[in-house]
Amino acid sequence: MADRIRVLIVDDIPETRDHLSRLLGFETDIEVAGAAASGADAIAQAKTLNPDVILMDINMPDMDGIAATEQLSSQVPDAAVVMMSVQGEADYLRRSMLAGAREFLVKPFSSDELTASIRQVYSREKEKAGRAVAQAATRASERIEQGTIVAVFSPKGGVGRTTIAVNMAVAAASELNKKVVLMDGSFQFGDVGVLLNLNPKDKSMFELVSDMEVGADMDAVGTYTVSHSSGVRVLLAPPSPEMADVVTPPGVKRVLEMLRAQFELVVVDCAAWFNDTTLAILDQADVILTILTLEITSIKNIRLFLEVAEKLGYEDKIRLVLNRADTTLGIRVADVEHSIGRKVDNTIVSDGRAVVYALNRGVPFFISNREAQVSQDVLRLATSMTGNQETIEEDRKVTQKGKSLFAWR
């Protein structure tokens, strides 16, 4: 018989405790180990009972659920807290998760929602408990040199940034046999999962950062990623915009350091605006692939970005990529280079039909149309990004040399 999930119920209302106990009593794989009427009582009982899951009410008179969860995270770290509240606002969710809660249920909830949350949290915690052992067994064989972080950025949306990031990662993994992780750095409205047809319920940047906050062992950071058929591991954005508040610049920096240690190439699809987390990504990046198109607004924004990048010390690691390169639009590459005062490093041909068709299917065009010119251009870009560090440094020198030919005098 499989182990039963031991649950501690915490609520200051006796009727609620009794109701939850009766609901869980019908489940053969769940056992109510105890019931507590306050936060302090919950901490005392948890130390004795060692429950697997704690159902915690957020509003209690002596010590609220958030304060109790913070103490439980350090004193009984093996117990996973499922927070219960009549308030479903994003602030309650964020504070609960930062305190260490693993799930959030808004009252009233159904019996199915309750038991599903308990089982999901229990399963997730068991998987996490086995990570240290699995990681220790494979650490020697998995050890690789420090990888390269490539941030794909543009100061303007709609230029194909995410499409390039996704297909470049796929090309590096499937064609160049590199160990690649793709991180969605647009934490509020990330689209990487859509382009790859990935939609897991419990693996994203949100779970990773939340677990980091409570001191979880992050050596197995790769287990928070989702595997794509191309061989790319994907670290998705939080599933809803309000969860992005949990992702802080120090957290982003730590995540990137861990990914760099375990993957040869770390591709980050950045948001199309400056904020603290985006700047943290750009600070950590070895290369900033900056995407522009032959549109006057894109060119204007790139020129402004380059001015800011120089002040921030990013200038030497910027590589300019011209997407949808098509002179029929009336603007030549030479005109762009003269306008921004810098040479374009790579170009990607315009192939709207193949790109949009692949996007709508959730299949990268590098997989669905491998021989197309747009795929060849992306492969060339991926190859330049996966060379050794000396090659990248040499490319930068070439970029700087070329830049002097086009710079303003």
C-alpha positions as CSV (number, residue, x, y, z in Angstrom):
1,M,0.0,0.0,0.0
2,A,1.3,3.4,-0.9
3,D,2.2,5.9,1.9
4,R,-0.7,8.0,3.0
5,I,-0.4,11.8,3.0
6,R,-0.4,13.1,6.5
7,V,-2.3,16.4,6.8
8,L,-2.4,18.9,9.6
9,I,-5.5,21.3,9.5
10,V,-5.1,24.8,10.9
11,D,-8.1,27.0,11.3
12,D,-9.4,29.0,14.2
13,I,-13.1,28.1,13.4
14,P,-14.0,24.6,14.9
15,E,-16.7,24.0,12.3
16,T,-14.2,24.6,9.4
17,R,-11.7,22.2,11.0
18,D,-14.4,19.5,11.4
19,H,-15.7,20.0,7.8
20,L,-12.2,19.7,6.3
21,S,-11.6,16.6,8.4
22,R,-14.7,14.9,7.2
23,L,-13.9,15.8,3.5
24,L,-10.5,14.3,3.8
25,G,-11.7,11.3,5.7
26,F,-13.2,9.9,2.4
27,E,-9.8,9.8,0.7
28,T,-7.9,6.5,1.1
29,D,-4.5,8.1,0.4
30,I,-4.9,11.0,2.9
31,E,-4.8,10.9,6.7
32,V,-5.7,13.8,9.0
33,A,-2.8,13.7,11.4
34,G,-4.1,16.6,13.6
35,A,-6.0,19.9,13.8
36,A,-4.8,23.2,15.3
37,A,-6.8,26.3,16.2
38,S,-4.0,28.8,15.9
39,G,-0.7,29.6,14.3
40,A,1.3,28.9,17.5
41,D,-0.6,25.6,18.0
42,A,0.2,24.6,14.4
43,I,3.9,25.1,14.9
44,A,3.9,23.1,18.1
45,Q,1.9,20.2,16.6
46,A,3.9,20.2,13.4
47,K,7.1,19.7,15.3
48,T,5.6,16.6,16.9
49,L,3.5,15.2,14.1
50,N,5.8,15.9,11.2
51,P,2.9,16.2,8.7
52,D,3.5,16.1,4.9
53,V,1.0,18.9,4.2
54,I,-0.4,21.7,6.4
55,L,-3.7,23.3,5.4
56,M,-3.2,26.8,6.8
57,D,-5.9,29.5,7.2
58,I,-4.5,32.9,6.4
59,N,-6.7,34.9,8.9
60,M,-6.2,33.9,12.6
61,P,-6.3,36.1,15.6
62,D,-3.1,35.4,17.5
63,M,-0.7,34.6,14.7
64,D,-1.9,34.8,11.1
65,G,-1.1,32.1,8.5
66,I,1.6,34.0,6.8
67,A,3.6,34.5,10.1
68,A,3.1,30.9,11.0
69,T,4.2,29.7,7.6
70,E,7.4,31.7,7.8
71,Q,8.3,30.0,11.1
72,L,7.3,26.6,9.8
73,S,9.5,27.0,6.7
74,S,12.6,27.1,9.0
75,Q,11.5,24.9,11.9
76,V,9.6,22.2,10.0
77,P,11.0,22.5,6.4
78,D,9.7,19.1,5.2
79,A,6.0,20.1,5.7
80,A,4.5,21.8,2.7
81,V,1.9,24.5,3.4
82,V,-1.3,25.0,1.4
83,M,-2.7,28.4,2.3
84,M,-6.5,28.9,2.5
85,S,-8.2,32.3,2.4
86,V,-11.4,34.0,1.5
87,Q,-9.3,36.8,-0.1
88,G,-8.0,35.9,-3.6
89,E,-6.1,39.2,-4.3
90,A,-2.6,39.0,-5.8
91,D,-1.0,40.5,-2.8
92,Y,-2.2,37.7,-0.5
93,L,-0.9,35.2,-3.0
94,R,2.5,36.9,-3.3
95,R,2.9,37.2,0.5
96,S,1.9,33.6,1.0
97,M,4.4,32.3,-1.5
98,L,7.2,34.4,-0.2
99,A,6.5,33.1,3.3
100,G,7.0,29.6,2.0
101,A,3.5,28.3,1.0
102,R,3.4,25.9,-1.9
103,E,-0.3,26.4,-2.9
104,F,-3.1,28.9,-2.5
105,L,-6.8,28.0,-2.2
106,V,-9.5,30.6,-2.3
107,K,-12.5,29.8,-0.1
108,P,-15.0,28.3,-0.8
109,F,-13.3,25.5,-2.7
110,S,-14.6,22.1,-3.7
111,S,-13.5,18.7,-2.3
112,D,-11.9,17.9,-5.7
113,E,-9.9,21.2,-5.6
114,L,-8.8,20.5,-2.0
115,T,-7.6,16.9,-2.6
116,A,-6.0,17.8,-5.9
117,S,-3.9,20.6,-4.3
118,I,-2.8,18.3,-1.4
119,R,-1.8,15.5,-3.8
120,Q,0.0,17.9,-6.2
121,V,1.9,19.6,-3.4
122,Y,2.9,16.2,-1.8
123,S,4.0,14.8,-5.1
124,R,6.1,17.9,-5.9
125,E,7.8,17.8,-2.5
126,K,8.6,14.1,-2.8
127,E,10.2,14.8,-6.2
128,K,12.2,17.7,-4.7
129,A,13.4,15.5,-1.8
130,G,14.9,13.0,-4.3
131,R,16.7,15.7,-6.3
132,A,19.7,15.9,-4.0
133,V,20.4,12.2,-4.3
134,A,19.9,12.1,-8.1
135,Q,22.0,15.2,-8.5
136,A,24.9,13.7,-6.4
137,A,24.8,10.6,-8.5
138,T,25.1,12.5,-11.8
139,R,27.1,15.5,-10.8
140,A,30.5,14.2,-11.9
141,S,29.2,13.1,-15.4
142,E,27.1,16.3,-15.9
143,R,29.9,18.7,-14.9
144,I,30.7,21.0,-17.8
145,E,32.6,24.3,-18.2
146,Q,30.8,27.5,-17.4
147,G,28.3,28.2,-20.2
148,T,27.6,31.3,-22.2
149,I,24.6,33.5,-21.4
150,V,23.0,35.1,-24.4
151,A,20.3,37.7,-23.7
152,V,18.0,38.3,-26.7
153,F,16.7,41.8,-26.3
154,S,15.0,44.6,-28.2
155,P,13.8,48.0,-27.0
156,K,10.7,47.6,-29.2
157,G,8.2,44.8,-29.3
158,G,7.0,43.0,-32.4
159,V,10.4,42.6,-34.0
160,G,10.6,38.8,-33.6
161,R,12.6,38.6,-30.5
162,T,11.0,35.6,-29.0
163,T,10.8,33.7,-32.3
164,I,14.6,34.2,-32.8
165,A,15.4,33.2,-29.2
166,V,13.3,30.0,-29.5
167,N,14.6,28.9,-32.9
168,M,18.2,29.7,-32.0
169,A,18.0,27.6,-28.9
170,V,16.4,24.8,-30.9
171,A,19.1,25.0,-33.6
172,A,21.9,24.9,-31.0
173,A,20.4,21.8,-29.3
174,S,19.2,19.8,-32.2
175,E,21.8,20.6,-34.9
176,L,24.9,21.6,-32.9
177,N,24.3,19.1,-30.1
178,K,24.8,21.6,-27.3
179,K,23.3,21.4,-23.9
180,V,20.9,24.4,-24.0
181,V,18.4,26.0,-21.6
182,L,15.9,28.6,-22.8
183,M,14.7,31.0,-20.1
184,D,11.6,33.2,-20.6
185,G,12.7,36.5,-19.1
186,S,9.5,38.2,-19.9
187,F,8.1,37.3,-16.5
188,Q,4.7,38.9,-16.8
189,F,3.7,38.1,-20.3
190,G,6.1,35.5,-21.6
191,D,5.4,33.7,-24.9
192,V,8.1,31.1,-25.0
193,G,5.7,28.3,-23.8
194,V,3.2,29.2,-26.5
195,L,5.8,29.0,-29.3
196,L,6.9,25.6,-28.0
197,N,3.5,24.3,-27.1
198,L,4.4,23.8,-23.5
199,N,2.0,24.5,-20.6
200,P,3.0,22.6,-17.4
201,K,1.1,23.5,-14.2
202,D,3.9,23.4,-11.7
203,K,7.3,24.1,-13.4
204,S,8.2,27.7,-14.0
205,M,10.4,30.6,-12.7
206,F,7.7,31.1,-10.0
207,E,8.3,27.7,-8.4
208,L,12.1,28.0,-8.7
209,V,12.3,31.4,-7.1
210,S,9.7,30.5,-4.4
211,D,11.8,27.5,-3.5
212,M,14.9,29.5,-3.4
213,E,13.3,31.9,-0.9
214,V,12.9,29.0,1.6
215,G,16.4,27.8,1.2
216,A,15.8,24.8,-1.1
217,D,18.9,23.1,-2.6
218,M,19.2,24.6,-6.0
219,D,21.9,22.3,-7.4
220,A,19.2,20.6,-9.4
221,V,17.9,23.8,-10.9
222,G,17.4,21.9,-14.2
223,T,14.5,19.9,-12.7
224,Y,12.5,23.1,-12.6
225,T,12.7,23.2,-16.4
226,V,10.5,21.5,-19.0
227,S,12.0,19.3,-21.7
228,H,11.2,20.1,-25.3
229,S,11.4,17.4,-28.1
230,S,14.3,19.3,-29.7
231,G,16.5,18.7,-26.6
232,V,16.1,22.2,-25.2
233,R,15.3,22.6,-21.5
234,V,12.9,25.5,-21.0
235,L,12.5,27.6,-17.9
236,L,9.1,29.2,-18.4
237,A,7.7,32.5,-17.1
238,P,5.3,32.4,-14.1
239,P,1.9,31.3,-15.3
240,S,0.1,34.5,-14.4
241,P,1.3,38.2,-14.4
242,E,0.9,38.8,-10.6
243,M,3.3,36.0,-9.8
244,A,6.1,37.9,-11.6
245,D,6.4,40.0,-8.4
246,V,8.1,37.1,-6.7
247,V,11.0,37.3,-9.3
248,T,13.5,39.8,-8.0
249,P,16.9,41.0,-9.5
250,P,19.0,39.0,-6.9
251,G,16.9,35.9,-7.7
252,V,17.4,36.3,-11.4
253,K,21.1,36.7,-10.9
254,R,21.3,33.6,-8.8
255,V,19.2,31.6,-11.3
256,L,21.4,32.6,-14.2
257,E,24.6,31.7,-12.3
258,M,23.2,28.2,-11.6
259,L,22.0,27.7,-15.2
260,R,25.5,28.8,-16.5
261,A,27.1,26.1,-14.3
262,Q,24.9,23.4,-15.8
263,F,24.4,24.3,-19.5
264,E,26.7,25.1,-22.3
265,L,24.3,27.8,-23.7
266,V,21.8,29.8,-21.7
267,V,19.4,31.7,-24.0
268,V,17.2,34.3,-22.3
269,D,14.2,35.9,-24.0
270,C,14.1,39.4,-22.4
271,A,11.1,41.7,-22.0
272,A,11.0,44.6,-24.4
273,W,11.5,47.3,-21.8
274,F,14.0,48.3,-19.1
275,N,13.2,47.3,-15.6
276,D,15.2,45.9,-12.7
277,T,14.9,42.3,-13.6
278,T,15.8,42.9,-17.3
279,L,18.8,44.9,-16.3
280,A,19.9,42.1,-14.0
281,I,19.7,39.7,-17.0
282,L,21.7,42.1,-19.2
283,D,24.3,42.5,-16.5
284,Q,24.9,38.8,-16.3
285,A,24.8,38.2,-20.1
286,D,28.0,37.5,-22.1
287,V,26.3,38.5,-25.3
288,I,23.3,40.8,-25.8
289,L,21.7,39.9,-29.1
290,T,19.8,43.1,-29.9
291,I,17.1,42.7,-32.5
292,L,16.0,45.4,-34.9
293,T,14.0,45.6,-38.1
294,L,13.8,47.9,-41.1
295,E,11.2,50.1,-39.5
296,I,11.9,53.7,-38.5
297,T,10.5,53.2,-35.0
298,S,12.7,50.2,-34.4
299,I,15.8,52.1,-35.7
300,K,15.0,55.1,-33.5
301,N,14.7,52.9,-30.4
302,I,17.9,51.0,-31.2
303,R,19.8,54.3,-31.4
304,L,18.5,55.3,-28.0
305,F,19.3,51.9,-26.5
306,L,22.8,52.0,-27.7
307,E,23.3,55.4,-26.0
308,V,22.1,53.9,-22.7
309,A,24.0,50.7,-23.2
310,E,27.3,52.7,-23.5
311,K,26.6,54.3,-20.1
312,L,25.8,50.9,-18.6
313,G,29.0,49.3,-19.9
314,Y,27.1,46.9,-22.2
315,E,28.6,48.3,-25.5
316,D,31.3,45.6,-26.0
317,K,28.9,42.6,-25.6
318,I,26.1,43.9,-27.9
319,R,25.6,42.0,-31.2
320,L,23.1,43.6,-33.6
321,V,20.8,41.3,-35.5
322,L,18.7,42.7,-38.3
323,N,15.5,40.6,-38.6
324,R,13.2,40.5,-41.6
325,A,16.0,41.9,-43.8
326,D,14.2,42.9,-47.0
327,T,15.4,45.9,-49.0
328,T,12.0,46.2,-50.7
329,L,10.8,48.0,-47.6
330,G,12.6,51.1,-48.8
331,I,15.4,51.2,-46.1
332,R,18.8,49.7,-46.8
333,V,21.1,48.0,-44.3
334,A,23.7,50.7,-45.0
335,D,21.1,53.4,-44.1
336,V,20.5,51.7,-40.8
337,E,24.1,51.4,-40.0
338,H,24.7,55.0,-40.8
339,S,21.7,56.1,-38.6
340,I,22.7,54.1,-35.5
341,G,26.4,54.6,-35.9
342,R,27.2,50.9,-35.7
343,K,27.6,47.8,-38.0
344,V,24.9,45.1,-38.1
345,D,26.5,41.8,-37.1
346,N,23.9,39.3,-38.4
347,T,20.9,39.4,-40.7
348,I,17.9,37.1,-40.8
349,V,15.9,36.9,-44.0
350,S,12.2,37.8,-44.1
351,D,10.0,34.8,-44.4
352,G,6.6,35.7,-42.9
353,R,4.7,32.7,-44.3
354,A,7.0,30.1,-42.8
355,V,7.4,31.9,-39.5
356,V,3.7,32.6,-38.8
357,Y,2.7,29.1,-39.9
358,A,5.2,27.5,-37.5
359,L,4.2,29.9,-34.7
360,N,0.5,29.1,-35.0
361,R,1.3,25.4,-34.8
362,G,3.5,25.7,-31.8
363,V,6.4,24.2,-33.7
364,P,9.6,26.1,-34.3
365,F,10.3,26.8,-37.9
366,F,13.8,25.4,-37.5
367,I,12.1,22.0,-37.0
368,S,9.2,22.3,-39.4
369,N,11.1,23.9,-42.3
370,R,14.8,23.1,-41.6
371,E,16.0,23.9,-45.2
372,A,14.4,27.3,-45.4
373,Q,16.7,30.3,-45.7
374,V,15.4,31.8,-42.5
375,S,16.4,28.5,-40.7
376,Q,19.8,28.7,-42.2
377,D,20.3,32.2,-41.0
378,V,19.2,31.2,-37.5
379,L,21.6,28.3,-37.5
380,R,24.4,30.6,-38.5
381,L,23.5,32.8,-35.6
382,A,23.4,29.8,-33.2
383,T,26.8,28.6,-34.4
384,S,28.3,32.0,-33.7
385,M,26.9,31.9,-30.2
386,T,28.1,28.4,-29.3
387,G,31.7,28.9,-30.1
388,N,34.2,29.0,-27.3
389,Q,34.8,32.2,-25.4
390,E,37.8,33.1,-27.4
391,T,35.7,33.0,-30.6
392,I,33.1,35.3,-29.0
393,E,35.7,37.7,-27.9
394,E,37.2,37.8,-31.4
395,D,33.8,38.4,-32.8
396,R,33.4,41.4,-30.5
397,K,36.8,42.8,-31.6
398,V,35.6,42.5,-35.2
399,T,32.4,44.2,-34.3
400,Q,34.3,47.1,-32.7
401,K,36.6,47.4,-35.7
402,G,33.6,47.5,-38.0
403,K,31.9,50.0,-35.8
404,S,34.6,52.6,-36.3
405,L,33.8,52.6,-40.0
406,F,30.3,53.7,-39.4
407,A,30.5,55.7,-36.2
408,W,29.5,59.4,-36.2
409,R,32.5,61.7,-36.6
